[in-house]
Amino acid sequence: ESGKIATSPDGNTWTQTATTGGVLYRVVVSESQKLIIASGDPQSSGSSIVYSSDGLTWSEAVGSAVSTDIQGLCYSKSLNLYLAVGGSKVLLYSSNGTEWQQLALIDDGQVAKSAIYSELTGKFIICDSGGRIYFASGLEQFAEAATPSFGSTQINDFAESGSVIIAVGNSGKIAYSTDGNTWTQAATPSVGSDSVRGCSWCEEIQRFVAVGDSGKIA
């Protein structure tokens, strides 16, 4: 909230480094470019994407369409491309993180919630508030997944291990896929009807971790 940004060297002690205004939802790091990108609601001056090379000093990204809320953000190291998605299914891309251009809209009235670049499939994958999943190689036309398996339930986030991609959403739903096109609901998501808000793959423990409403962790 309020666009606050904090950094930590150990995960225990945090220091606020900036306040950009608005609300920030996502952050990605490009090690090759030594750049940190954060996205969210538009700031007071209209930009919804900010970037930094040190986590301390932040600047606003420029482009023709960075004035809408950006709820999903990802980076492809192999393609050297950032993809940002948000309100009205706006799709933005950048090769340097500081200047952004708009792709054609997927105009279906839904809000894009999250994006991931899948190293497993070599595709960008995005999801929306209406339970749909789309995928594309590079920046070509996005195709709708044949069996997203969420019905009309909002999808909130993605994560990927070396062998499978997962998607998490409202009403306790978790699904998995190996190609981004066919998705299967998990047999035992274990969170009841609480919405699952975020997920990640932890290489050290070889497990997916999902978090959601009512403080649930699975």
Salt bridges, closest charged atoms under 4 A:
ASP108 OD2 - LYS89 NZ 2.92
ASP108 OD2 - ARG132 NH1 3.82
ASP128 OD2 - LYS89 NZ 3.02
GLU144 OE2 - ARG132 NE 3.73
ASP157 OD1 - ARG26 NH1 3.20
ASP194 OD2 - LYS216 NZ 2.82
ASP213 OD1 - ARG197 NE 2.91
